[in-house]
Amino acid sequence: LAEEAAQPTISVSATGTAHVAPDMAVLNLAVQREAKTARKALDANNMAMAEVLAAMRKAGIADRDLQTSNFNIQPRYHYPKSSSGGQRPLRIVGYVVHNGLTVRVRKLVELGAILDQSVSLGVNSGGAVTFTTDKPEPIIEQARKSAVERAIAKARTLTAAAGVKLGRI
């Protein structure tokens, strides 16, 4: 074992890539509402989000493709200045409710219409679109094979240049 560890080695690494046309989009949308009280802001947010969810379902988006991704309630503060220019105690003047929704759109031809409708129904934050594939496993496997092939090719080049044999991986 000590003899094996003492043998000179050449180490290589490689990355592999694989490309595929996307067959799905992931939208990150959000509804944000403000009101004087947390309850009123929450009620307004719930009403708007219920309309958005109903429209998504009507557009054919399955429940498994709709997921709340971020929800929070934050107070909104007023920072009054005193007449001497110093800071007076801050005061809560309202509340902001933010409710995020992750939507998987499996029919890419409907993406524009779904975005347009969500904005018209009250989505007023977010809007990031990520294109992906529903089944990434075969593509990942292809990239891994490509990485191994590239590493072996590098190792063959280096061992041939050094005049040594290619050993175990």
FITIDREN-80960 format. One record per atom (N, C-alpha, C, O): residue in three letters; x, y, z. Coordinates in steps of 0.1 Angstrom, whole numbers, padded with zeros to 4 digits, always signed. Atoms other than C-alpha are relative to their C-alpha. Layout:
# FITIDREN-80960
ALAXYZ;...
END
This chain:
# FITIDREN-80960
LEU+0008-0012+0000;LEU+0000+0000+0000;LEU+0009+0013+0000;LEU+0006+0022-0007;ALA-0010-0012+0000;ALA+0029+0024+0008;ALA+0006+0002-0013;ALA+0009+0013-0018;GLU-0006-0001+0013;GLU+0045+0015-0025;GLU-0009+0006-0010;GLU-0005+0014-0019;GLU+0010-0005+0009;GLU+0013+0022-0044;GLU-0002+0015+0002;GLU-0003+0022-0008;ALA+0002-0014-0003;ALA+0009+0056-0027;ALA+0012+0008-0005;ALA+0011+0020-0008;ALA-0012-0007+0003;ALA+0045+0065-0035;ALA+0002+0001-0015;ALA+0010+0009-0020;GLN-0002-0001+0015;GLN+0041+0060-0073;GLN-0004+0013-0005;GLN-0014+0019+0000;PRO+0004-0013+0006;PRO+0040+0091-0094;PRO-0014-0001-0007;PRO-0017-0012-0013;THR+0013+0000+0007;THR+0006+0100-0107;THR-0002+0012-0008;THR+0004+0023-0005;ILE+0005-0012+0007;ILE-0010+0123-0132;ILE-0015+0000+0002;ILE-0022-0009+0000;SER+0015-0001-0003;SER-0044+0136-0122;SER-0006+0010-0010;SER+0000+0020-0014;VAL+0007-0009+0009;VAL-0069+0151-0146;VAL-0014+0002+0005;VAL-0019-0006+0012;SER+0014-0002-0002;SER-0103+0165-0144;SER-0006+0006-0012;SER+0001+0012-0021;ALA+0007-0005+0012;ALA-0129+0175-0169;ALA-0015+0003+0003;ALA-0020-0002+0013;THR+0014-0002-0001;THR-0164+0189-0172;THR-0007-0004-0013;THR-0001-0005-0024;GLY+0008+0004+0012;GLY-0191+0177-0195;GLY-0012+0009-0001;GLY-0017+0014+0008;THR+0012-0008+0003;THR-0219+0195-0211;THR-0010-0008-0009;THR-0006-0016-0016;ALA+0010+0005+0009;ALA-0251+0185-0227;ALA-0011+0010-0002;ALA-0014+0018+0008;HIS+0010-0010+0003;HIS-0278+0206-0243;HIS-0013-0006-0004;HIS-0014-0017-0010;VAL+0014+0005+0003;VAL-0315+0202-0245;VAL-0009+0012-0002;VAL-0007+0022+0005;ALA+0010-0011+0001;ALA-0343+0225-0257;ALA-0010-0001+0012;ALA-0014-0012+0016;PRO+0009+0000-0012;PRO-0365+0235-0227;PRO-0014-0005-0004;PRO-0018-0002-0015;ASP+0014+0004+0002;ASP-0399+0220-0224;ASP-0009+0004+0011;ASP-0021+0001+0011;MET+0008-0005-0012;MET-0410+0238-0193;MET+0006+0013+0004;MET+0018+0016+0003;ALA-0005-0013-0006;ALA-0408+0273-0178;ALA-0005+0000+0015;ALA-0016-0005+0018;VAL+0004-0001-0014;VAL-0408+0280-0141;VAL-0001+0016+0003;VAL+0009+0023+0001;LEU+0002-0014-0002;LEU-0423+0314-0132;LEU+0000+0002+0015;LEU-0005-0006+0023;ASN+0000-0005-0014;ASN-0417+0332-0099;ASN-0008+0013+0000;ASN-0003+0023-0004;LEU+0009-0011-0001;LEU-0446+0355-0093;LEU-0003+0003+0014;LEU-0001-0005+0023;ALA+0004-0003-0014;ALA-0458+0374-0063;ALA-0011+0011+0000;ALA-0012+0019-0009;VAL+0010-0010-0003;VAL-0487+0394-0050;VAL+0004+0007+0012;VAL+0007+0001+0023;GLN-0004-0008-0011;GLN-0479+0422-0027;GLN-0011+0011+0003;GLN-0015+0018-0007;ARG+0011-0010-0003;ARG-0506+0443-0009;ARG+0004+0007+0013;ARG+0010+0002+0022;GLU-0002-0008-0011;GLU-0504+0471+0016;GLU-0013+0005+0006;GLU-0022+0007-0002;ALA+0012-0005-0006;ALA-0530+0483+0041;ALA+0004+0005+0014;ALA+0015+0003+0019;LYS-0003-0005-0014;LYS-0532+0501+0075;LYS+0002-0010+0010;LYS+0009-0009+0020;THR-0002+0010-0010;THR-0536+0469+0094;THR+0005-0013-0007;THR+0003-0015-0019;ALA-0005+0012+0006;ALA-0521+0435+0089;ALA-0011-0009-0005;ALA-0010-0015-0016;ARG+0012+0008+0004;ARG-0555+0419+0087;ARG-0005+0004-0014;ARG-0008-0004-0023;LYS+0005-0005+0013;LYS-0566+0442+0058;LYS+0009-0003-0011;LYS+0005-0007-0022;ALA-0010+0003+0011;ALA-0534+0437+0039;ALA+0000-0015-0003;ALA+0001-0019-0015;LEU+0001+0014+0002;LEU-0537+0399+0044;LEU-0012-0004-0008;LEU-0012-0012-0017;ASP+0013+0002+0007;ASP-0573+0399+0033;ASP+0001+0004-0015;ASP-0003-0004-0024;ALA-0001-0005+0014;ALA-0565+0419+0001;ALA+0010-0009-0007;ALA+0007-0012-0019;ASN-0010+0009+0006;ASN-0535+0397-0006;ASN-0007-0014-0003;ASN-0005-0019-0014;ASN+0007+0013+0001;ASN-0556+0365-0001;ASN-0010+0000-0012;ASN-0011-0009-0020;MET+0010-0002+0011;MET-0583+0378-0025;MET+0007+0000-0013;MET+0003-0007-0023;ALA-0007-0001+0013;ALA-0558+0387-0052;ALA+0006-0014-0004;ALA+0006-0018-0015;MET-0006+0013+0003;MET-0539+0354-0049;MET-0010-0011-0003;MET-0007-0019-0012;ALA+0010+0010+0004;ALA-0571+0334-0050;ALA-0004+0002-0014;ALA-0007-0008-0021;GLU+0004-0002+0014;GLU-0580+0350-0083;GLU+0011-0005-0009;GLU+0009-0011-0020;VAL-0011+0005+0008;VAL-0545+0343-0096;VAL+0000-0015-0001;VAL+0002-0021-0012;LEU+0000+0014+0000;LEU-0547+0307-0086;LEU-0011-0006-0008;LEU-0010-0016-0015;ALA+0011+0005+0008;ALA-0581+0302-0101;ALA+0002+0002-0015;ALA-0001-0007-0022;ALA-0004-0002+0015;ALA-0569+0317-0134;ALA+0010-0010-0004;ALA+0009-0015-0016;MET-0010+0010+0004;MET-0539+0294-0134;MET-0006-0014-0002;MET-0003-0021-0011;ARG+0007+0013+0001;ARG-0561+0264-0128;ARG-0008-0001-0013;ARG-0009-0011-0020;LYS+0009-0001+0012;LYS-0585+0275-0155;LYS+0009-0001-0013;LYS+0004-0006-0023;ALA-0009+0000+0012;ALA-0555+0279-0179;ALA+0006-0014-0001;ALA+0014-0016-0011;GLY-0005+0014+0002;GLY-0547+0242-0173;GLY+0012-0003+0009;GLY+0018-0014+0007;ILE-0011+0003-0009;ILE-0520+0245-0147;ILE-0004-0009+0011;ILE-0014-0006+0019;ALA+0004+0010-0010;ALA-0522+0215-0124;ALA+0004+0005+0014;ALA+0014+0012+0015;ASP-0003-0004-0014;ASP-0522+0219-0086;ASP+0015-0003+0004;ASP+0021+0004+0011;ARG-0014+0004-0003;ARG-0488+0200-0085;ARG+0010+0010-0005;ARG+0021+0010-0001;ASP-0008-0010+0006;ASP-0474+0229-0106;ASP-0001+0014+0006;ASP+0004+0023+0001;LEU+0002-0013-0007;LEU-0485+0257-0082;LEU+0005-0002+0014;LEU+0001-0011+0021;GLN-0006+0002-0014;GLN-0465+0262-0050;GLN+0003+0014+0006;GLN+0009+0022-0001;THR-0004-0012-0007;THR-0463+0290-0025;THR+0015+0000+0002;THR+0020-0010+0008;SER-0014+0000-0001;SER-0427+0300-0025;SER+0006+0010+0010;SER+0017+0008+0015;ASN-0005-0010-0010;ASN-0424+0329-0001;ASN-0012+0007+0005;ASN-0021+0012-0003;PHE+0011-0008-0006;PHE-0449+0345+0023;PHE+0005+0007+0012;PHE+0012+0001+0021;ASN-0003-0008-0012;ASN-0443+0373+0047;ASN-0008+0012+0002;ASN-0014+0017-0007;ILE+0007-0012-0004;ILE-0459+0401+0066;ILE+0010+0009+0007;ILE+0016+0005+0016;GLN-0010-0009-0006;GLN-0438+0431+0074;GLN-0007+0014+0003;GLN-0016+0018-0005;PRO+0005-0014-0003;PRO-0447+0464+0091;PRO+0007+0010-0009;PRO+0018+0008-0013;ARG-0005-0011+0007;ARG-0442+0496+0072;ARG+0002+0011+0010;ARG-0008+0015+0017;TYR-0003-0010-0010;TYR-0425+0523+0093;TYR+0000+0014-0005;TYR+0004+0016-0017;HIS-0003-0014+0003;HIS-0425+0561+0093;HIS+0011+0004+0010;HIS+0010+0002+0022;TYR-0011-0005-0008;TYR-0393+0577+0105;TYR-0001+0015+0001;TYR+0005+0022-0006;PRO+0002-0014-0001;PRO-0403+0611+0117;PRO+0013+0007+0006;PRO+0020+0002+0014;LYS-0011-0008-0005;LYS-0377+0638+0123;LYS-0006+0010+0010;LYS-0017+0015+0008;SER+0005-0011-0009;SER-0380+0662+0152;SER+0004+0013-0005;SER+0011+0014-0015;SER-0003-0013+0005;SER-0379+0699+0148;SER+0015+0004+0001;SER+0020+0013-0006;SER-0015-0003-0002;SER-0342+0699+0160;SER+0008-0009-0010;SER+0020-0008-0009;GLY-0008+0008+0009;GLY-0333+0674+0132;GLY+0003-0014+0005;GLY+0008-0022-0003;GLY-0002+0013-0006;GLY-0330+0644+0155;GLY-0011-0010-0004;GLY-0021-0006-0010;GLN+0009+0010+0004;GLN-0348+0612+0151;GLN-0010-0002+0012;GLN-0006-0003+0023;ARG+0010+0003-0010;ARG-0381+0607+0170;ARG-0003-0015-0002;ARG+0000-0022-0011;PRO+0003+0014+0000;PRO-0394+0572+0178;PRO-0008-0004-0013;PRO-0017+0004-0017;LEU+0007+0003+0012;LEU-0405+0554+0146;LEU-0014-0006+0003;LEU-0017-0010+0015;ARG+0014+0003-0002;ARG-0441+0546+0141;ARG-0004-0010-0011;ARG-0001-0007-0023;ILE+0006+0009+0010;ILE-0459+0517+0123;ILE-0011+0007-0007;ILE-0021+0012+0000;VAL+0011-0007+0008;VAL-0481+0532+0095;VAL-0007-0010-0009;VAL-0017-0006-0015;GLY+0007+0010+0008;GLY-0492+0500+0078;GLY+0008-0013-0001;GLY+0018-0015+0006;TYR-0006+0013+0001;TYR-0483+0465+0068;TYR+0000-0004-0015;TYR-0009+0000-0023;VAL-0002+0005+0014;VAL-0471+0448+0036;VAL-0001-0015+0001;VAL+0007-0021+0009;VAL+0001+0015+0001;VAL-0481+0412+0028;VAL+0005-0004-0014;VAL+0001+0001-0024;HIS-0006+0004+0012;HIS-0460+0395+0002;HIS-0002-0015-0001;HIS+0001-0023+0008;ASN+0003+0014+0002;ASN-0471+0361-0012;ASN+0005-0004-0013;ASN+0000+0000-0024;GLY-0006+0004+0012;GLY-0449+0344-0037;GLY-0006-0013-0005;GLY-0011-0021+0003;LEU+0006+0012+0006;LEU-0460+0317-0061;LEU+0009-0005-0011;LEU+0013+0003-0020;THR-0008+0006+0011;THR-0439+0293-0082;THR-0009-0008-0009;THR-0017-0016-0004;VAL+0009+0006+0009;VAL-0457+0282-0113;VAL+0009-0008-0011;VAL+0017-0002-0017;ARG-0006+0008+0011;ARG-0445+0254-0137;ARG-0009+0000-0012;ARG-0020-0005-0011;VAL+0008+0000+0012;VAL-0458+0260-0172;VAL+0006-0011-0009;VAL+0017-0009-0014;ARG-0005+0011+0008;ARG-0455+0228-0192;ARG-0003+0002-0015;ARG+0002-0006-0023;LYS+0003-0003+0014;LYS-0470+0242-0224;LYS+0006+0014-0003;LYS+0000+0024+0000;LEU-0007-0012+0002;LEU-0445+0268-0234;LEU-0007+0010-0009;LEU-0005+0022-0008;VAL+0008-0009+0008;VAL-0468+0282-0261;VAL-0010+0009+0007;VAL-0014+0019+0002;GLU+0010-0007-0008;GLU-0491+0294-0233;GLU+0007+0010+0009;GLU+0000+0017+0017;LEU-0008-0008-0009;LEU-0463+0312-0214;LEU-0004+0015+0000;LEU-0007+0021+0010;GLY+0003-0014+0001;GLY-0470+0347-0227;GLY-0014+0003+0005;GLY-0016+0013+0013;ALA+0013-0003-0005;ALA-0507+0345-0221;ALA-0002-0002+0015;ALA-0009+0006+0021;ILE+0000+0002-0014;ILE-0502+0332-0186;ILE+0006+0011+0007;ILE+0001+0016+0017;LEU-0007-0012-0006;LEU-0478+0360-0177;LEU-0009+0012-0001;LEU-0011+0019+0008;ASP+0009-0012+0002;ASP-0502+0386-0192;ASP-0012-0001+0009;ASP-0015+0009+0015;GLN+0012+0002-0009;GLN-0532+0372-0173;GLN+0004+0002+0014;GLN-0004+0008+0022;SER-0004-0001-0014;SER-0513+0370-0140;SER+0002+0014+0004;SER-0002+0018+0015;VAL-0002-0014-0003;VAL-0503+0406-0142;VAL-0013+0008+0000;VAL-0015+0016+0009;SER+0013-0006+0000;SER-0538+0417-0151;SER-0009-0004+0012;SER-0018+0004+0016;LEU+0007+0005-0011;LEU-0551+0397-0121;LEU+0006+0005+0013;LEU+0000+0003+0024;GLY-0006-0005-0012;GLY-0528+0414-0096;GLY+0014-0004+0004;GLY+0018+0000+0015;VAL-0014+0003-0003;VAL-0494+0399-0097;VAL+0008+0013-0002;VAL+0008+0019-0013;ASN-0007-0013+0001;ASN-0472+0430-0090;ASN+0014-0001+0005;ASN+0020+0009+0008;SER-0014+0001-0004;SER-0439+0416-0080;SER+0005-0013-0006;SER-0002-0022-0010;GLY-0006+0012+0005;GLY-0415+0389-0092;GLY+0000+0001-0015;GLY+0003+0011-0021;GLY+0001+0001+0014;GLY-0418+0378-0128;GLY+0012-0007-0007;GLY+0013-0008-0019;ALA-0011+0008+0006;ALA-0386+0358-0132;ALA-0004-0012-0007;ALA-0013-0019-0002;VAL+0003+0012+0007;VAL-0388+0331-0158;VAL+0012-0008-0002;VAL+0023-0003-0007;THR-0011+0009+0002;THR-0365+0301-0159;THR-0005-0011-0009;THR-0015-0017-0007;PHE+0003+0010+0010;PHE-0365+0277-0188;PHE+0008-0013+0004;PHE+0019-0012+0008;THR-0006+0013-0005;THR-0358+0240-0179;THR-0007-0011-0008;THR-0014-0010-0017;THR+0006+0012+0006;THR-0367+0205-0188;THR-0007-0008+0011;THR-0002-0008+0023;ASP+0008+0007-0010;ASP-0392+0183-0170;ASP+0008-0013+0005;ASP+0007-0017+0016;LYS-0007+0012-0003;LYS-0369+0152-0171;LYS+0015+0003-0002;LYS+0020-0001-0013;PRO-0014-0004+0002;PRO-0333+0164-0166;PRO+0010-0012+0001;PRO+0021-0011-0003;GLU-0008+0012-0003;GLU-0319+0129-0156;GLU+0008-0005-0012;GLU+0020-0006-0011;PRO-0007+0005+0012;PRO-0310+0117-0192;PRO+0011+0011-0004;PRO+0022+0007-0009;ILE-0009-0011+0004;ILE-0293+0151-0199;ILE+0012+0000+0009;ILE+0023+0002+0005;ILE-0011+0000-0010;ILE-0273+0150-0167;ILE+0009-0012-0002;ILE+0021-0011-0001;GLU-0008+0012+0003;GLU-0262+0114-0175;GLU+0009+0002-0012;GLU+0020-0002-0012;GLN-0008-0002+0012;GLN-0251+0125-0209;GLN+0012+0010+0003;GLN+0023+0008-0002;ALA-0011-0009-0004;ALA-0230+0154-0194;ALA+0010-0007+0008;ALA+0022-0005+0006;ARG-0010+0008-0008;ARG-0214+0130-0169;ARG+0009-0009-0009;ARG+0021-0009-0008;LYS-0008+0008+0009;LYS-0204+0106-0197;LYS+0010+0009-0008;LYS+0021+0005-0011;SER-0009-0009+0008;SER-0190+0135-0217;SER+0012+0005+0009;SER+0023+0005+0004;ALA-0011-0004-0009;ALA-0169+0146-0186;ALA+0010-0011+0001;ALA+0022-0009+0001;VAL-0009+0011-0002;VAL-0155+0111-0182;VAL+0008-0002-0013;VAL+0020-0004-0013;GLU-0007+0002+0012;GLU-0147+0108-0219;GLU+0011+0011-0002;GLU+0022+0008-0007;ARG-0010-0011+0001;ARG-0129+0142-0218;ARG+0012-0002+0009;ARG+0023+0001+0006;ALA-0011+0002-0010;ALA-0109+0133-0187;ALA+0009-0011-0005;ALA+0021-0010-0004;ILE-0008+0011+0005;ILE-0098+0100-0203;ILE+0009+0005-0012;ILE+0020+0001-0013;ALA-0008-0006+0011;ALA-0087+0119-0235;ALA+0011+0008+0005;ALA+0022+0007+0000;LYS-0011-0008-0006;LYS-0067+0143-0214;LYS+0011-0009+0006;LYS+0023-0006+0004;ALA-0010+0009-0007;ALA-0051+0115-0194;ALA+0008-0007-0011;ALA+0020-0009-0009;ARG-0007+0006+0011;ARG-0042+0097-0227;ARG+0011+0009-0006;ARG+0022+0005-0009;THR-0009-0010+0006;THR-0026+0129-0241;THR+0012+0002+0010;THR+0024+0002+0005;LEU-0011-0003-0010;LEU-0006+0135-0209;LEU+0009-0012+0002;LEU+0022-0011+0003;THR-0009+0012-0002;THR+0006+0099-0204;THR+0008-0003-0013;THR+0020-0007-0012;ALA-0007+0002+0012;ALA+0016+0096-0241;ALA+0012+0010-0001;ALA+0023+0007-0004;ALA-0011-0010+0000;ALA+0036+0129-0238;ALA+0011-0003+0010;ALA+0023+0000+0008;ALA-0010+0004-0011;ALA+0053+0116-0206;ALA+0006-0013-0002;ALA+0016-0016+0005;GLY-0006+0013+0003;GLY+0060+0082-0221;GLY-0003-0010+0011;GLY+0005-0019+0014;VAL+0004+0010-0010;VAL+0041+0063-0194;VAL-0013-0006-0004;VAL-0020-0001-0013;LYS+0012+0006+0003;LYS+0012+0040-0193;LYS-0012+0006+0007;LYS-0010+0012+0018;LEU+0013-0005-0007;LEU-0024+0050-0185;LEU-0003-0010+0010;LEU-0005-0022+0007;GLY+0003+0009-0011;GLY-0032+0035-0152;GLY-0015-0001+0003;GLY-0024+0003-0005;ARG+0015+0001-0004;ARG-0065+0029-0133;ARG-0005+0014+0002;ARG+0001+0024+0005;ILE+0007-0012-0003;ILE-0090+0056-0130;ILE-0003+0001+0015;ILE-0009+0011+0019;
END
